[in-house]
């Protein structure tokens, strides 16, 4: 072996020999491939970075705990390289402490841990902790603590045994959800928006003594109940009884952080629906007292807004009067961006007609509608709706796939969209209903995929249908007219189902039988 020749003067070397040491489970070929090293590879020393890049490449895979690269021999321009790795420890024996056996089985599935297969990386450890915490938090436990204890496993090489110690904390139920700062929107309405965060059932003569740091909790008093004639409505009656009686038998009162975060967004969405588009949640907290949780949410409603004047720009197919009629939003209506977007067709809606659908029914598939707030004064917002109508689109091809038993002409005769015709949104919807009425195809598959081509102003419509299974046997029986026994046997075949009907007259001395076989339908 010789030393580097004049390390201050760059010289080209060749990797003549290459080996990996320390690998027990990982394949040496894979390690060298990831590292980017191979026999015959040339490099310049000093100046080359192939070894530093090799170490970085291996680190990125997170499969090894330590990497070192040695030059073990130099003969002329040939060098021998050793890549010494220390693999991440594998999971040996493992056990859970503080959990039930059935819970342990579920946790093993959720964490996806297995002996001698799982690599104990930092990501693995973090995943075990996070999954275990989430598992018990979803069951209503609050303050879950998970501790991992590792030690070398004498049974398996380069493996650690793992003890997962779980302190579930306290199982708590939500006793109260309190809103602060809402003057115009009632708390009971806000609570209804929180579909995943519900209060527990309650029957008591002694209301909760909980005191919030956000201020006094406002309850619907009996005096307000009488003045509002609340006894005439069930909602107000339940509201006044809430501190003493609450019926929630069919809803969970466990606290789930993920659902709670989603519910806060729903609360803000409800404020926006009521015109309070600047509403904010300033702060929120969860307090546990006597194994019960109290959720406090401090809000700022902001000002209530209303729709002002709506003007149109770029429309030529429909005049302003027709568009305003379809929009159906008048000056002075409570502002709700969602209502505006649904009326324009920007957001999906249950309504049969919106601005974009009206255009598409006339072939304007490439329609683009953009609402712009042009003026905000006091509590009123004016809008300008900018319309880019684009060219009319004609249907080029109607492609049908998935019909193995049903003849194509049977499907096409139900369609209201034809090649060469102008595209029509309502025609497409009617075709869906007609195909669904045939009862030949699975409903989920009757979902056309329009493929527009703006370059030539055409659109292809693709139907990827899935036929219903026909390997069924239908048998039914009953009394006909009180005197006869009737039965039906349905045998759906490849081409069409057959029905075998028979009737026996109970009043006939000879017991005459009649039967007939006829197809129920023909495709």
Phi and psi in degrees as a GROMACS rama.xvg file:
@    title "Ramachandran Plot"
@    xaxis  label "Phi"
@    yaxis  label "Psi"
@TYPE xy
-128.389  163.776  UNK-2
-83.2904  167.253  UNK-3
-57.0139  135.551  UNK-4
-84.8105  116.171  UNK-5
46.0947  75.0907  UNK-6
-59.0244  -12.2399  UNK-7
-83.9842  -15.2967  UNK-8
-109.583  117.316  UNK-9
-59.4581  140.242  UNK-10
-145.358  144.573  UNK-11
-86.3482  133.789  UNK-12
-124.891  163.443  UNK-13
-125.829  134.975  UNK-14
-76.8012  106.682  UNK-15
-90.7764  -29.6096  UNK-16
-139.632  140.057  UNK-17
-145.564  125.471  UNK-18
-143.193  159.329  UNK-19
-117.331  133.866  UNK-20
-123.079  152.162  UNK-21
90.682  -1.47761  UNK-22
-90.7839  118.003  UNK-23
-100.873  -38.4211  UNK-24
-112.541  -33.9722  UNK-25
-78.6025  142.414  UNK-26
-76.567  133.059  UNK-27
-60.7105  -36.0879  UNK-28
-63.3964  -40.7583  UNK-29
-66.1013  -41.7959  UNK-30
-59.9305  -46.7775  UNK-31
-67.1538  -34.8599  UNK-32
-65.5703  -43.9337  UNK-33
-65.0215  -41.3559  UNK-34
-67.1837  -25.869  UNK-35
82.0978  28.3497  UNK-36
-114.249  144.265  UNK-37
-155.898  156.888  UNK-38
-63.4255  143.222  UNK-39
86.5987  -6.04724  UNK-40
-71.1176  134.884  UNK-41
-100.807  148.142  UNK-42
-151.334  160.559  UNK-43
-109.211  130.251  UNK-44
-128.337  130.54  UNK-45
-79.5535  161.03  UNK-46
128.158  -27.011  UNK-47
-83.524  149.859  UNK-48
-116.841  21.0688  UNK-49
-63.779  -31.0824  UNK-50
-77.9704  -38.8254  UNK-51
-66.4825  -38.007  UNK-52
-67.6216  -34.8117  UNK-53
-62.2315  -43.0112  UNK-54
-64.7548  -42.6805  UNK-55
-63.6201  -40.5976  UNK-56
-62.089  -40.2571  UNK-57
-70.6597  -36.3414  UNK-58
-63.12  -37.5458  UNK-59
-62.4525  -29.1562  UNK-60
-74.8337  -16.6994  UNK-61
56.3259  40.8337  UNK-62
-109.875  -14.428  UNK-63
-125.872  151.33  UNK-64
-94.3112  -22.6766  UNK-65
-153.697  143.563  UNK-66
-136.587  132.589  UNK-67
-139.747  141.232  UNK-68
-120.669  124.002  UNK-69
-116.538  146.394  UNK-70
-97.3098  109.391  UNK-71
-92.6866  -18.0607  UNK-72
-160.778  143.329  UNK-73
-132.924  119.471  UNK-74
-127.508  103.994  UNK-75
62.8861  -118.647  UNK-76
-98.3482  3.66684  UNK-77
-101.104  136.634  UNK-78
-128.19  151.842  UNK-79
-108.031  132.029  UNK-80
-117.725  136.185  UNK-81
-118.957  125.028  UNK-82
-102.053  104.354  UNK-83
-97.226  119.897  UNK-84
-120.699  152.938  UNK-85
-120.888  111.538  UNK-86
-69.5146  153.238  UNK-87
-61.1566  142.671  UNK-88
-65.7266  146.147  UNK-89
-92.9196  159.661  UNK-90
-77.2701  123.063  UNK-91
-94.3161  -125.488  UNK-92
-73.8274  148.891  UNK-93
-145.563  156.466  UNK-94
-156.571  155.896  UNK-95
-106.235  142.357  UNK-96
-121.689  136.904  UNK-97
89.9816  11.8198  UNK-98
-129.689  159.306  UNK-99
-79.0103  161.297  UNK-100
-62.2311  -43.5434  UNK-101
-64.4999  -36.9037  UNK-102
-67.5681  -36.385  UNK-103
-62.6176  -41.0026  UNK-104
-61.9899  -40.3691  UNK-105
-67.4794  -39.4415  UNK-106
-66.7037  -36.9167  UNK-107
-61.7828  -40.2807  UNK-108
-67.5739  -42.5093  UNK-109
-71.3585  -36.6283  UNK-110
-83.6796  -16.3539  UNK-111
57.6139  44.98  UNK-112
-98.7418  147.651  UNK-113
-153.936  145.162  UNK-114
-60.6627  137.423  UNK-115
59.8954  7.32797  UNK-116
-114.374  -41.3885  UNK-117
-77.0436  129.892  UNK-118
-90.9853  127.16  UNK-119
-83.4218  73.1082  UNK-120
-90.5313  172.934  UNK-121
-64.033  -35.8227  UNK-122
-63.5945  -39.2047  UNK-123
-64.2013  -46.0909  UNK-124
-61.7151  -43.4143  UNK-125
-65.1894  -38.4047  UNK-126
-65.2191  -41.0724  UNK-127
-60.3259  -43.3213  UNK-128
-66.5979  -47.4476  UNK-129
-65.5505  -43.4122  UNK-130
-65.4144  -41.1197  UNK-131
-65.1758  -43.5691  UNK-132
-61.2953  -47.308  UNK-133
-61.912  -37.7689  UNK-134
-58.3538  -45.1077  UNK-135
-83.39  -28.8004  UNK-136
-64.7297  -36.1133  UNK-137
-67.7149  -20.2131  UNK-138
-90.9727  3.71496  UNK-139
97.7382  6.44476  UNK-140
-86.6481  138.493  UNK-141
-121.698  136.825  UNK-142
80.555  37.2458  UNK-143
-69.2585  134.551  UNK-144
-124.446  131.712  UNK-145
-124.557  127.662  UNK-146
-123.352  133.587  UNK-147
-105.599  128.732  UNK-148
-118.126  118.858  UNK-149
-114.567  147.288  UNK-150
-156.612  153.283  UNK-151
-56.0773  137.12  UNK-152
-93.7508  117.124  UNK-153
-70.6959  -15.945  UNK-154
-80.592  -38.6218  UNK-155
-113.926  143.706  UNK-156
-74.4176  137.937  UNK-157
48.7442  47.5865  UNK-158
-133.247  152.629  UNK-159
-120.143  137.488  UNK-160
-80.6297  150.938  UNK-161
-131.973  126.645  UNK-162
-111.164  121.857  UNK-163
-103.536  102.214  UNK-164
-91.5794  123.453  UNK-165
-118.249  124.576  UNK-166
-110.153  104.909  UNK-167
-65.4195  -24.2883  UNK-168
78.7551  -153.657  UNK-169
-101.756  138.406  UNK-170
-81.6004  120.181  UNK-171
-123.308  153.459  UNK-172
-121.145  152.071  UNK-173
-79.2666  115.099  UNK-174
-91.8913  -26.7525  UNK-175
-156.61  138.955  UNK-176
-117.084  116.269  UNK-177
-117.022  131.475  UNK-178
-107.756  141.832  UNK-179
-129.946  139.349  UNK-180
94.5226  -6.23621  UNK-181
-89.9733  113.947  UNK-182
-101.055  -29.1517  UNK-183
-109.7  -26.4355  UNK-184
-104.998  122.995  UNK-185
-70.1748  147.439  UNK-186
-61.7747  -36.3481  UNK-187
-63.1862  -32.8196  UNK-188
-70.6723  -38.7009  UNK-189
-67.9563  -37.9323  UNK-190
-62.7397  -34.2876  UNK-191
-65.9121  -23.6437  UNK-192
-75.6668  -19.3043  UNK-193
-88.0712  82.9062  UNK-194
-70.8432  -26.1187  UNK-195
-104.595  2.67228  UNK-196
-131.856  102.87  UNK-197
-123.095  153.83  UNK-198
-83.5324  156.235  UNK-199
-79.3143  161.354  UNK-200
-67.0354  143.051  UNK-201
-142.595  136.956  UNK-202
-144.568  105.992  UNK-203
-154.965  156.789  UNK-204
-96.3548  -7.75879  UNK-205
-121.444  102.771  UNK-206
-60.1469  159.893  UNK-207
-62.2343  144.156  UNK-208
-96.6578  12.5521  UNK-209
-63.1099  137.081  UNK-210
-123.092  124.151  UNK-211
-85.3021  149.867  UNK-212
-75.7167  -13.2242  UNK-213
-84.5391  -8.47369  UNK-214
131.268  -177.714  UNK-215
-66.1099  143.735  UNK-216
-87.2006  125.913  UNK-217
-88.5554  119.153  UNK-218
-107.652  152.136  UNK-219
-73.4156  109.729  UNK-220
-78.2315  162.679  UNK-221
-66.9417  -34.0164  UNK-222
-63.6755  -44.3747  UNK-223
-62.9788  -37.3944  UNK-224
-61.2134  -43.3925  UNK-225
-70.4187  -45.5477  UNK-226
-62.4307  -33.0141  UNK-227
-86.0605  3.63379  UNK-228
53.6006  43.3729  UNK-229
-64.5554  -22.4416  UNK-230
-67.4431  -9.08532  UNK-231
-86.4358  -12.0789  UNK-232
-124.76  139.607  UNK-233
-68.8112  -34.1471  UNK-234
-62.2632  -46.5817  UNK-235
-70.5309  -30.9146  UNK-236
-65.8714  -42.4729  UNK-237
-66.6807  -33.405  UNK-238
-68.0617  -40.9607  UNK-239
-72.6816  -26.3186  UNK-240
-85.6931  -9.75931  UNK-241
-52.2107  -41.5605  UNK-242
-64.2101  -19.3089  UNK-243
-113.393  -37.6787  UNK-244
-136.396  132.261  UNK-245
-147.448  123.984  UNK-246
-101.113  107.402  UNK-247
-138.464  41.9894  UNK-248
-66.838  -25.0946  UNK-249
-106.13  19.6138  UNK-250
-136.282  144.575  UNK-251
-80.731  140.354  UNK-252
-110.685  21.8619  UNK-253
-80.8789  147.287  UNK-254
-89.7178  126.661  UNK-255
-127.05  117.167  UNK-256
-60.6533  -40.8861  UNK-257
-63.9386  -47.0624  UNK-258
-66.2602  -35.1543  UNK-259
-64.1411  -40.8347  UNK-260
-62.3373  -42.0632  UNK-261
-64.9336  -38.1495  UNK-262
-66.9585  -33.6065  UNK-263
-63.9901  -36.7227  UNK-264
-66.1268  -36.4818  UNK-265
-66.579  -35.5373  UNK-266
-62.6345  -45.8294  UNK-267
-64.2934  -36.9308  UNK-268
-62.4729  -37.2543  UNK-269
-67.6533  -40.7325  UNK-270
-57.6071  -43.3283  UNK-271
-63.663  -37.8207  UNK-272
-62.1326  -30.9893  UNK-273
-88.9737  7.72833  UNK-274
97.913  -4.73661  UNK-275
-93.7022  74.7603  UNK-276
-75.5568  -13.9725  UNK-277
-96.8536  8.7585  UNK-278
-60.1471  142.781  UNK-279
-137.587  151.085  UNK-280
-97.1146  107.831  UNK-281
-75.6242  -36.4506  UNK-282
-163.874  156.113  UNK-283
-153.103  152.974  UNK-284
-152.279  156.858  UNK-285
-120.988  127.624  UNK-286
-121.412  132.585  UNK-287
-104.66  127.759  UNK-288
-143.041  120.112  UNK-289
56.3018  47.1912  UNK-290
59.9874  22.2823  UNK-291
-126.113  145.255  UNK-292
-104.765  140.88  UNK-293
-123.695  125.478  UNK-294
-105.778  122.393  UNK-295
-113.219  129.608  UNK-296
-127.754  118.875  UNK-297
-100.942  123.019  UNK-298
-121.254  161.415  UNK-299
-126.059  110.352  UNK-300
-66.9154  -38.5649  UNK-301
76.1764  -168.849  UNK-302
-85.4689  148.361  UNK-303
-87.3623  132.734  UNK-304
-111.087  158.888  UNK-305
-132.707  154.197  UNK-306
-69.6106  139.515  UNK-307
-105.539  -134.208  UNK-308
-82.7807  138.427  UNK-309
-114.085  123.381  UNK-310
-117.908  158.484  UNK-311
-119.793  145.463  UNK-312
-141.077  129.074  UNK-313
95.8446  0.830179  UNK-314
-90.16  134.058  UNK-315
-129.958  -27.0672  UNK-316
-71.4492  -45.4614  UNK-317
-115.632  141.301  UNK-318
-82.1861  172.543  UNK-319
-60.3927  -37.3491  UNK-320
-62.6331  -44.6773  UNK-321
-66.4462  -42.6273  UNK-322
-64.5453  -39.7926  UNK-323
-65.2502  -33.5374  UNK-324
-66.9944  -41.8517  UNK-325
-68.8803  -40.9293  UNK-326
-61.4587  -42.0266  UNK-327
57.3674  39.8138  UNK-328
-122.783  122.954  UNK-329
-106.891  156.43  UNK-330
-62.3026  129.032  UNK-331
100.797  -11.5089  UNK-332
-67.4064  148.782  UNK-333
-59.9593  131.697  UNK-334
-70.8432  131.023  UNK-335
-150.513  109.872  UNK-336
-60.8675  -32.3278  UNK-337
-65.7273  -40.7809  UNK-338
-62.9302  -42.1473  UNK-339
-62.5572  -46.7321  UNK-340
-65.4578  -36.2758  UNK-341
-69.3496  -39.3388  UNK-342
-66.5946  -29.8007  UNK-343
-83.6097  -15.1631  UNK-344
88.9595  10.5962  UNK-345
-76.0656  -37.3406  UNK-346
-109.753  148.471  UNK-347
-64.2252  144.787  UNK-348
-142.947  157.136  UNK-349
-82.0922  -12.4802  UNK-350
-67.8769  145.776  UNK-351
-73.0433  -26.0983  UNK-352
-130.511  137.501  UNK-353
-145.834  177.51  UNK-354
-61.4311  -48.4295  UNK-355
-67.1398  -36.7932  UNK-356
-64.5711  -39.6786  UNK-357
-59.8482  -40.8855  UNK-358
-69.6218  -42.9249  UNK-359
-67.6824  -26.7248  UNK-360
-66.6263  -16.9214  UNK-361
-105.364  13.7072  UNK-362
95.5111  -2.14722  UNK-363
-86.1253  73.8898  UNK-364
-69.0189  -28.179  UNK-365
-92.5737  19.8991  UNK-366
-59.8966  140.502  UNK-367
-133.801  125.02  UNK-368
-123.485  127.74  UNK-369
-130.589  117.969  UNK-370
-84.3466  136.595  UNK-371
-128.596  126.933  UNK-372
-76.2572  115.769  UNK-373
-96.3013  -23.5569  UNK-374
-158.806  134.015  UNK-375
-124.614  115.454  UNK-376
-134.512  127.515  UNK-377
53.6525  -107.784  UNK-378
-117.581  21.1003  UNK-379
-121.385  140.93  UNK-380
-123.853  120.917  UNK-381
-91.6879  147.109  UNK-382
-127.589  146.431  UNK-383
-117.487  123.643  UNK-384
-97.2962  113.705  UNK-385
-96.2052  122.272  UNK-386
-112.994  127.237  UNK-387
-114.733  102.475  UNK-388
-73.0099  -39.7927  UNK-389
72.4345  -179.052  UNK-390
-81.2325  160.576  UNK-391
-74.7753  141.568  UNK-392
-106.882  134.501  UNK-393
-106.792  148.583  UNK-394
-75.358  126.697  UNK-395
-95.2338  -58.6211  UNK-396
-129.462  142.59  UNK-397
-117.994  106.244  UNK-398
-101.856  131.233  UNK-399
-119.396  126.882  UNK-400
-133.402  153.454  UNK-401
96.2067  -5.20294  UNK-402
-88.8802  94.07  UNK-403
-88.1924  -32.5112  UNK-404
-108.477  -32.8581  UNK-405
-82.2255  128.823  UNK-406
-65.4167  144.134  UNK-407
-64.3873  -35.3021  UNK-408
-66.5637  -26.1906  UNK-409
-66.2026  -38.3908  UNK-410
-72.3606  -44.0223  UNK-411
-66.676  -29.3517  UNK-412
-71.2308  -15.2124  UNK-413
-91.7652  -7.29847  UNK-414
-84.2618  148.563  UNK-415
-115.741  18.3995  UNK-416
-130.12  119.22  UNK-417
-122.121  149.405  UNK-418
-58.5383  133.071  UNK-419
94.7567  -18.3704  UNK-420
-83.6157  158.762  UNK-421
-67.2627  142.944  UNK-422
-63.4819  138.862  UNK-423
-138.278  121.434  UNK-424
-66.2782  -44.3707  UNK-425
-67.4034  -33.1651  UNK-426
-64.3407  -37.2017  UNK-427
-66.5241  -42.2038  UNK-428
-65.0075  -38.097  UNK-429
-66.8639  -37.5426  UNK-430
-61.2876  -40.9296  UNK-431
-58.6542  -44.7287  UNK-432
-65.5093  -39.6141  UNK-433
-66.7484  -43.0787  UNK-434
-66.8448  -36.154  UNK-435
-66.2178  -34.4785  UNK-436
-68.4049  -23.9516  UNK-437
-63.5301  -29.2282  UNK-438
64.0886  26.6803  UNK-439
-95.5592  -21.4399  UNK-440
-122.559  152.383  UNK-441
-65.2557  134.713  UNK-442
-59.9881  -36.074  UNK-443
-66.9294  -25.1553  UNK-444
-82.6176  -14.0111  UNK-445
-83.0093  72.7365  UNK-446
-139.299  92.2575  UNK-447
-67.0992  148.776  UNK-448
-117.9  96.6287  UNK-449
-70.2355  132.379  UNK-450
-118.001  94.7022  UNK-451
-78.4219  149.758  UNK-452
-126.573  99.0743  UNK-453
-70.5331  -19.1125  UNK-454
-66.0591  -43.6566  UNK-455
-110.417  7.1044  UNK-456
68.6172  33.0376  UNK-457
-122.262  170.8  UNK-458
-145.688  133.544  UNK-459
-96.0671  143.148  UNK-460
-118.505  118.415  UNK-461
-105.836  127.891  UNK-462
-113.063  111.614  UNK-463
-104.634  86.5183  UNK-464
-88.7128  156.676  UNK-465
-132.496  116.365  UNK-466
-73.6375  149.679  UNK-467
-72.3093  149.545  UNK-468
-65.943  141.135  UNK-469
-110.729  -1.18636  UNK-470
-85.3716  70.6615  UNK-471
-129.925  156.748  UNK-472
-126.776  123.042  UNK-473
-113.637  128.344  UNK-474
-135.906  128.184  UNK-475
-142.695  153.656  UNK-476
-148.192  156.809  UNK-477
-173.885  173.672  UNK-478
-92.5703  132.289  UNK-479
-107.146  114.338  UNK-480
69.4107  10.6347  UNK-481
81.6556  -2.66673  UNK-482
-126.413  -12.7465  UNK-483
-131.2  152.311  UNK-484
-100.337  121.323  UNK-485
-115.954  149.366  UNK-486
-145.158  151.836  UNK-487
-133.453  129.555  UNK-488
-118.369  117.48  UNK-489
-103.128  125.419  UNK-490
-122.259  87.6487  UNK-491
-67.0014  121.809  UNK-492
-104.755  -172.748  UNK-493
-64.5395  -43.5552  UNK-494
-87.4738  -45.2757  UNK-495
-162.955  150.591  UNK-496
-73.67  144.611  UNK-497
-107.834  147.535  UNK-498
-118.827  130.243  UNK-499
-109.903  115.898  UNK-500
-114.906  142.531  UNK-501
-143.971  152.262  UNK-502
-143.115  134.997  UNK-503
-119.772  124.658  UNK-504
-81.3609  119.476  UNK-505
-75.8418  -19.2418  UNK-506
-91.887  -6.85756  UNK-507
-84.2791  133.007  UNK-508
-67.9099  -35.0787  UNK-509
-81.103  -11.4839  UNK-510
63.5694  47.7662  UNK-511
-62.0193  142.475  UNK-512
-119.792  140.189  UNK-513
-130.132  140.554  UNK-514
-147.01  152.573  UNK-515
-147.687  144.535  UNK-516
-119.094  123.684  UNK-517
-149.035  149.985  UNK-518
-69.8805  139.473  UNK-519
-74.6502  -32.5732  UNK-520
-160.088  159.469  UNK-521
-125.802  129.833  UNK-522
